[in-house]
């Protein structure tokens, strides 16, 4: 069953679409740009500052969906100018760690309101911290039992 994600911590959609949709075990995020969700205004600047704001918005949507940037599996990056690739990439890599998500980056003919970058992504549904902790604890108990059994 498809579930729409809505959060005030990310920019409101400018049309008939959801900030993100959960379908099964995956979260599909709509393209995000450099709009400040508190003011509703674009934070236009160089591609580095716009990429940073864009990832802050992505992070907020993922958190509202119960996930995080660690769970992102695929990104599509749209640049106003492909010559901004290296600068965008410098910021991009600070939001992820290896193994990095799969990615496609293209120069778009034009982006809404003249922004320099728009990014959309797909993430796996995150597990709640308590679930992760419980699984680690259970695994630890199982490992201890296995060690005793081996002795």
C-alpha positions in Angstrom: 0.0 0.0 0.0 1.4 3.4 -1.0 1.9 5.9 1.8 2.7 9.6 1.2 5.2 11.3 3.4 4.6 14.9 4.4 6.8 17.0 6.7 7.0 20.7 7.4 10.8 20.3 7.8 11.2 20.1 4.0 9.8 22.4 1.2 6.1 22.0 0.4 5.4 20.5 -3.0 4.9 23.1 -5.8 2.4 20.8 -7.6 0.3 17.7 -7.3 3.0 15.4 -6.0 4.2 14.0 -2.6 7.5 14.9 -0.9 8.1 11.1 -0.8 6.1 7.9 -1.2 6.7 4.6 0.7 6.0 1.5 -1.4 6.9 -1.8 0.2 10.4 -1.6 1.6 11.4 1.5 -0.4 11.0 5.3 -0.1 10.9 7.3 -3.4 11.7 10.9 -2.8 10.6 13.7 -5.2 13.3 16.0 -6.5 14.5 18.4 -3.9 16.2 21.8 -4.4 17.5 24.6 -2.4 14.3 26.0 -0.9 14.5 26.8 2.8 11.4 25.0 4.4 11.1 27.6 7.2 10.8 30.6 4.9 9.6 29.0 1.7 12.3 31.0 -0.2 15.0 29.7 -2.5 18.5 29.9 -1.1 20.2 30.6 -4.4 24.0 30.6 -4.4 26.8 28.6 -5.8 26.3 24.9 -6.5 28.0 24.0 -3.2 25.6 25.9 -1.0 22.6 24.8 -3.1 23.7 21.1 -2.9 24.1 21.4 0.9 20.6 22.9 1.3 19.2 20.2 -1.0 20.7 17.4 1.1 19.4 19.0 4.3 15.9 18.9 2.7 16.4 15.2 1.6 17.6 14.3 5.1 14.4 15.9 6.6 12.1 13.9 4.2 13.9 10.7 4.9 13.7 11.2 8.7 10.0 11.9 8.4 9.7 8.5 6.6 11.7 6.8 9.3 14.9 6.4 7.3 18.2 8.2 6.8 20.8 9.1 4.2 22.6 5.8 5.2 19.6 3.9 3.6 19.8 5.7 0.2 20.4 3.2 -2.6 20.1 5.5 -5.7 20.4 9.2 -6.5 19.6 11.1 -9.6 21.3 14.5 -9.7 20.2 17.2 -12.2 22.6 20.1 -12.8 21.9 23.3 -14.5 25.5 23.2 -15.8 27.6 20.0 -16.0 30.7 22.1 -15.4 29.4 22.2 -11.8 29.9 18.5 -11.4 33.1 18.6 -9.4 31.8 21.2 -7.0 28.5 19.3 -6.5 30.5 16.1 -6.0 32.6 17.6 -3.3 29.5 18.3 -1.2 27.7 15.1 -2.2 30.4 12.9 -0.8 30.2 14.5 2.6 26.6 13.3 3.0 27.4 9.6 2.3 29.9 7.0 3.2 31.1 3.9 1.4 29.5 2.0 -0.1 28.1 5.0 -1.9 24.6 4.9 -3.5 24.3 4.3 -7.2 24.0 7.6 -9.0 23.2 9.2 -12.3 24.2 12.9 -12.9 23.0 14.8 -15.9 22.9 18.4 -17.1 19.2 19.3 -17.3 18.0 21.7 -20.0 16.6 24.0 -17.3 15.7 23.5 -13.6 12.7 25.2 -11.8 13.3 28.9 -10.8 16.9 28.8 -12.1 18.3 26.6 -9.3 21.7 25.0 -9.9 20.9 21.5 -8.7 17.9 19.2 -8.0 18.3 15.7 -6.5 15.9 12.8 -6.2 16.6 9.5 -4.5 15.4 6.1 -3.5 16.0 4.7 0.0 15.4 1.5 1.8 13.0 1.8 4.7 15.1 2.3 7.8 14.8 0.3 10.9 14.1 2.1 14.1 17.1 2.4 16.5 15.4 0.2 19.1 14.9 -2.6 16.5 18.6 -2.3 15.5 19.7 -2.4 19.1 17.5 -5.4 19.9 18.8 -7.3 16.9 22.4 -6.6 17.9 21.6 -7.7 21.5 19.9 -10.9 20.3 22.8 -11.6 17.9 25.3 -11.1 20.8 23.3 -13.6 23.0 23.2 -16.1 20.1 27.0 -15.7 19.6 27.6 -16.3 23.3 25.5 -19.4 23.3 27.3 -20.7 20.2 30.7 -20.1 21.9 29.6 -22.0 25.0 28.3 -24.9 22.8 31.6 -25.1 21.0 33.6 -25.4 24.2 
